[in-house]
Amino acid sequence: MADIDSGSERPASRKRADARRNEKTLLDAAAAAFVASGVDVPVRDIAARAGVGVGTIYRHFPTRADLIVAVYRHQIEACAEAGPALLADSSTPHTALVQWINLFVDFLITKHGLAAALQSDDAAFRTLHAYFLDRLVPVCDQLLDAAVAAGEIRPDMDAYGLLRGVGNLCIGAGSDPRYDARRLVELLIAGLRLR
């Protein structure tokens, strides 16, 4: 039996923390590689970016689908966690909403090739859209409610509709240099303001 007071349990805890850090490093490297080259980027490029061997990636993520799903979930979680933090740290709820929507736009316009992957027949991708909605709609709703309560925006916008509208404005953002999705999203958000 391990002596808890002697610290014999610490190496296992430290290893778990190290494993979490290593996985985060891999996910961040994969996300950056996906942004630069799309989801079909060679695994060796992701490994080089992360400073690990290809085997390390396959040990954590046995298939490309596993890696794509993990990156997508990791980024959804970052976006979801940012909402309450922005609300707590911003000068007004509207400022927090604008900043969070900008993060959401970043999330959407950097998904090169992800849409095609998500529409594939791979079972790993089937639950991602529901996960996306389950995590991000409540965060957006919280931000909208706070801005409405502060008298900063109109009360007639629901979170799902806003996210859907922003998402639709971001479609094709990278395919035409004349199309400025960010500008259109700014106009949408400005339209929520009470005059």
N, C-alpha and C positions, 0 to 999 in steps of 0.2 A: 504494500500500500504506500502510495506516495505521501511524503510529508509536505503538506501544503504550506506550512509556515517556513519551511526551509527554502522555498523558491523553486523546488524541483518541477513545478508545473509551468514556470515561466518560459522555458525554451519552446514548449508546444504553443503557447500563446503568441510568443514572438514569431514563431514560424508561420502561424496563421496570419499575423499582421503582415509579414514579409510576402506571403503568398498573395494576400489581397493587393498589396502594393505592386507586385509583379504583374498581376492580372490587370490592374488599372493601367500600368505602363504599356502592356500589350494592347489593350483596348484603345488607349489614346493614340498609339502608333498606327494601329489599324484604321482608326477614324481619319487620321491625317492622310494616310495613304489612299483611303477611299475618296477623300476630297480631291486629292491631287490627281488620281488616276482611275477612279471608279472602283466598284466592288470586285471587278475581275483582276485587280492588281495582283501580280505574282506574290505568293506567300513569302518568298525569299526577300522581296522588297520590304514587306512589313517587318520581317525578322531583323533586317539590317537597320531599319528605322528604330526598332525597339532595342537594338543592341543584344539580341539573343539569337540562338540557333533556330533553324526551321523546326527542328524536333520539339523545341519548347512550345512553339505555337500549337503544333499538333497534339501535344500532351494536354494542353488546356482546352483546345478547340479541335476535335477530331475531323470536322468537316468545314468547308468554307461556309456552309449554311449556319453552322454553330457559331462561327466567328461573326458573321453578319448580324445574326440575332443578338449576340452578346454586345456588339458595338451599338446597335440600335437601342437596346434596353439601357445600356450605360448612359447614352446621350439623353434618352427620355428621362432617366432618373436625375441627371444633372439639371435638366430644364425644370423638372418638377420641384426639385429642392431649391432652385433659385427663386421661385415665386414668393414663398414666405420670407426668405431672407431679404429680398428686395423690398417687400412690404414693410418689414421691420426697420430697414436701414434708409429708406428713401424719405425725402422731405414731405411728399404727399402720396396718397394712393395712386393718383393718376400718373405720377412720375414712375412709380413702381410698375404700373401696368404697361406704360410705354417701353420701359427697359426690358420687361419680360417678353413683350411682343417682339422686340428686336432680337432677343435670344431665340425665340421661336422661329423667326424668319431665318436667322443663321442656321438653325437646325434644319429647316426645310430646304434651303437653297444649296446646302452642301451635300445633299444626298445623291450624288452622281451614280446612276445605275441602280440605286436601291429600289426605285419604283418597279423596274423590270423584275428584279429579284423577288420582290414582295408579291408580284402577280404570277410567279411561277407555281408549279404544282407541288413544290416542296412543302411537306407537312410542317416543317420547322417555322415557316413564315405565317401560317394560318392564324395564329393567335396574336401576332404583333399589333395589328390594327386595333383590336380590342384593348390590348395593354396600353397602347398609345392614348386612346380615349379615356380609359379608366384612370390613368395617372395625370393627364394634362387638363382635361375638362374641369375637374374640381379645383385645380390650382387657378386656372383662368377665372372660374366662377368666384373664387375667394377675392381675387384682385378686382374684378368687376363690382362685386358687392361692396368692397371697401371704398372704391371710387364713387359709387352711387351714394353710399352713406355719407360721404364727405361733401356731397353736392357738386361733384366735379364732372360727372358724365350723366348722360341720359339713362333712365332706368329700363329701357326697353330692348336691351341687347343681351342675348343669352350667350353663354360661353361656347357652346357647341357651334352656334351660328358664326360667332366671331372667328373661332379657329378654322372653321370651314372656309370662311371668306378669305382669311389671310392665306390659307393653303392654296386656294384657287388662284389668288393673285401671284403666288410664287411659282406656279407651274410654268415651266419653260424659261425661268429667270436666267439660266446660263446659256441659252441657245441663241439669243438675239441681243447684241450689245446695245441696241436702241431701247430695249425694254427694261425699265427700272422698277422692279418689283418693290423695292424698299420705299420708293417715292409714293407708289400707289397705296402701300400699307400705311404710310404716314398720313395720307389723305383720309383713309378709312378711319384711323384712330382719331384724327382731328374731328371727324364728323360725329364722334361720340360726345364731344365736349358740350357742356351747357353754355349757352351764350348769355 
